[in-house]
Amino acid sequence: MQIGTEYSLLWWIVALSGAIVLVHWLYRGQAAIFGRRMYRLLRGLRLTTLALLTFLLVHPYVIFQKAELQPKSLVWVVDHSRSMVLSQDSSEVRQLAQKIARINANLKGKLRAEAIGFGEVVTENPDFAFDHNRTNGFQWISHLQQTRARDEIAAVVLVTDGIFNTSYSPEFFVSGLRVPVFVVGTGDTAVVPDAGVYSVIHPRKVLPNTTFEIEVIAKATFLTGKNLELTVSGQGVVTNRAAFSPAEDIATKSAKFKIKADKAGIHKYTVSITAVPGERNLKNNSFTFYVEVTEDRKKVLLIDEIKHPDIGILKEYVLRHSEHDLKIVAPDSLKYFSDEPDFAIVHSPAHPETFAYLKRKASVPLLMIAGYGADTRALATLTGLEFTRFARPDKAFPAINDKFYKVEQSFFTASSATGMPPIDVFYGITGANEDEIMNFQKINGVSTSRPLTLLRESGRRIVLFNGEGLWKWRNHRMAESDTMGMVNLWMPLMRWLTSGENQRPFEVIIPGRAYSGDLITAKAYLTDEASLPVSGAQVSIAFRDTAGRTFSYDFSPESGYYSTAIKDLNPGVYNWTAQAVKASAKWNDRGFIIIQEYDVETSEITADHPRLRQIAQNTDGEFFTLNQLDQLEASLMARDFAPRLITRTEKFQLIEWWPYFILIFLLLAAEWFLRRYLGSY
């Protein structure tokens, strides 16, 4: 037990001193009446009572600490993806909630049961609906590490079919939980005959009157010697058939098809593969995609000076997440390159032909990474900045410049920037204005005035990263299951390079295409004449499909923009109109989005039990099948899970503690009784 006070004891000492003076004055001259011994007793009772009452003035409290043993948690981690109910044991899977409840009841007192679900996202207290369209096999591990104390979990029971199609595979990270993982494998492990379209590589936008190429990758399982056929249907298909005769039990086929883009618009194409008798999964026998034929397609020049992971993630963005036409040209070939790109990308430029080309094309916007080996003198001439080479590179973290609002800052929030790994910075930069700096460098926890990223607009637009190692940022975002983190960085930067700043006061940013089942995030930006965000507007967006049906969503205000989440749009082409209203002012924006059909949960339905056995082996757990839940229960009962020592602290304000006032009452009653007994009032 511990006693403390909210206020200083000095106030009590002052009040107690006054009480002593008061008691001495009240009992003056009464020693002769009561006798010296009784006089001291009565005065002591009165003084003790006043001391206890005045002690309440400093708000005293009592702290009790109680240690108790509590059972640790048994966490059920249940796969909620749709592949769980596409197998022959789907009826057993749908009864998991009742079976888990029965086991938990039998383990009561030994383990405290909890449950989470995983698929596209992790959910506490899952609903066992098995309706997730993706399976993230890593996210649940991170979730447990962030939400549970290390000594809180006794064991984990992972219930899954082992089909993970998003993020990292869990067997490489599950040992980080430092608890045994008991695995219950569901699904069918038998490999059955199956023919499917594995993937289609195609451009998103093409120019009119051109011929473009698509590559189809097909997969066949246990169809050796069968004569299969790949076909492509749609407008302008030039070559539409390819034969596929698997020579092995598991075989793949890559086939290329040519399509002529002769008419502007959005064109739908379907790739199909022959269905064979005995196939259980027919949903992967076809794949539908869309290609837009339009003049509005940006041309991007990548000057191939060095091989670097940073260049790799830029290529990935341009090829997979944008609708740009990428040309990769070596410096020696720039003298023969006649196209006029919309912007150029270069990493650590040092080749004379690179600078000669950029000098000739003085109006071409530039995204540049100033990494090791860059020519500082040529950089200074090109950018109008001064570069000073360091004796050694600095490890620099991004530190946000809160005055910068030229591009959205969703990637560079204060929380995400704090956790980003450092990049290597080789140069100090001077000559930049504060409004040009996107974020500063933070070195060893200390913010500096050195720019890490800046946007310069002097003759040509330049996005400059002063340092290399952006691939670490990308890997970090992926490890956090943020697959769009780097896209949210590159998209606004490249849009800024190719368009005037705030050309439109109201603009909605939404992907041009997505897959069915994806959660789509739309952001709306509304700015005034000073380029500052406008708050308090009512923002909405409506999608209209080809059948005339309308789907509406309202935006919620965020920091500097508005956002909404869109889900469950069926495959097809949707025209959308957005509106922002504030007082009597109204703004509009419009566009379209293509929802492609791609069901990753049905592309592979064979359970991967060897992977699940590896998870159990790596964590000192055990593997069971769905019909061995009784054995799982027996194994959990046999394990010696030490309880968790919990120290509970309870704080009571003394003024709310009734025994304290009983004591004061007894002291007052004793003094009053003695005085009456001795004949005094």
DAUR-V958865 format. One record per backbone hydrogen bond with DSSP energy under -0.5 kcal/mol. NH is the residue of the N-H (numbers start at 1). CO is the residue of the C=O. If there is no record, write none. Layout:
# DAUR-V958865
nh->(NH;NH)
co->(CO;CO)
This chain:
# DAUR-V958865
nh->(2;4;6;6;7;11;12;13;14;15;16;17;18;19;20;21;22;23;24;25;26;27;28;30;34;35;39;40;41;42;43;44;45;46;47;48;49;50;51;52;53;54;55;56;56;57;58;59;61;62;63;64;64;66;68;70;73;74;75;75;76;76;77;77;78;78;79;80;82;84;85;86;90;93;94;95;96;99;100;101;102;103;104;105;106;107;108;110;111;112;113;114;116;117;118;123;125;132;136;137;137;140;141;142;143;144;145;146;147;148;152;153;154;155;156;157;158;158;159;159;160;160;164;165;165;166;172;173;174;176;177;178;180;182;182;183;183;184;185;185;186;192;194;196;197;198;198;199;201;202;206;209;210;210;212;212;214;215;216;217;218;218;219;220;221;222;225;226;228;228;230;231;232;233;237;238;239;240;242;244;246;251;251;253;255;255;257;259;260;261;261;262;265;267;267;269;270;271;272;273;274;279;280;282;285;286;287;288;289;291;292;293;293;294;294;297;300;300;301;302;302;303;303;304;304;305;308;311;312;313;314;315;316;317;318;319;320;321;321;322;324;325;326;327;329;329;333;334;336;337;338;341;342;343;344;345;346;347;348;354;355;356;357;358;359;360;361;362;362;364;365;366;367;368;368;369;370;370;371;374;375;376;379;380;381;382;383;384;386;388;389;390;394;396;396;397;399;401;402;404;405;413;413;417;418;419;420;420;423;424;425;425;428;430;436;437;437;438;438;439;440;441;442;443;444;444;446;447;448;452;453;454;455;456;458;460;462;463;464;464;465;465;466;466;467;468;472;473;474;475;476;477;478;479;480;481;482;483;485;488;489;489;490;491;493;494;495;496;497;498;499;499;503;507;509;510;514;516;518;520;520;522;522;523;524;525;527;528;531;534;535;538;539;540;541;542;543;544;545;548;551;553;555;556;558;560;562;563;564;566;570;572;574;575;576;577;578;579;580;581;582;585;587;589;591;593;594;595;595;596;596;598;600;602;603;604;607;607;608;609;612;613;614;615;616;617;618;619;619;620;621;624;626;628;629;632;633;634;635;636;637;638;639;641;642;644;646;646;648;648;650;650;652;654;655;656;657;658;660;661;662;663;664;665;666;667;668;669;670;671;672;673;674;675;676;677;678;679;680)
co->(63;61;58;59;58;8;8;9;10;11;12;13;14;15;16;17;18;19;20;21;22;23;25;27;30;31;35;36;37;38;39;40;41;42;43;44;45;46;47;48;49;50;51;52;53;54;55;56;4;652;2;62;650;648;646;644;152;112;73;155;74;114;75;157;76;116;159;118;132;81;82;83;87;89;90;92;93;95;96;97;98;99;100;101;102;103;105;107;107;72;111;74;76;123;78;117;115;80;119;135;166;136;138;138;139;140;141;142;143;144;149;149;73;73;180;75;156;182;77;157;158;184;162;135;163;135;169;170;170;173;174;175;154;156;180;181;622;158;183;624;160;190;221;219;284;196;217;217;215;200;292;261;207;261;210;259;257;201;255;199;216;253;196;251;194;249;246;223;226;244;242;272;240;270;234;258;258;238;230;228;244;220;249;218;216;253;214;212;236;210;259;260;293;265;291;289;233;287;231;285;229;276;193;280;282;283;271;597;269;267;204;265;291;206;292;295;298;325;343;300;327;301;345;302;329;303;306;308;308;309;310;311;312;313;314;315;316;316;317;317;318;298;324;300;302;327;330;331;333;334;336;339;299;299;365;301;367;303;369;351;351;352;353;354;355;356;357;359;360;361;342;461;344;366;463;346;368;465;369;371;349;374;375;376;377;378;379;380;430;428;387;426;425;394;423;442;440;438;400;401;403;410;411;413;414;415;416;417;396;468;394;423;388;386;433;433;434;436;453;453;399;450;397;446;395;442;443;445;441;439;439;464;436;462;460;458;456;366;454;462;368;463;452;464;465;424;469;469;470;471;472;473;474;475;476;478;477;481;482;484;485;486;486;487;489;490;491;492;493;494;495;496;500;525;523;508;594;596;515;518;566;520;564;509;562;507;505;532;528;526;533;581;537;579;553;577;551;575;549;545;543;541;539;563;561;558;524;556;522;520;568;595;593;544;591;542;589;540;587;538;585;582;580;578;576;574;512;572;593;514;594;596;598;599;599;600;188;605;161;607;608;609;610;611;612;613;614;615;616;617;616;183;185;625;626;628;629;630;631;632;633;634;635;639;640;70;68;644;66;646;64;648;62;60;60;653;654;656;657;657;658;659;660;661;662;663;664;665;666;667;668;669;670;671;672;673;674;676;675)
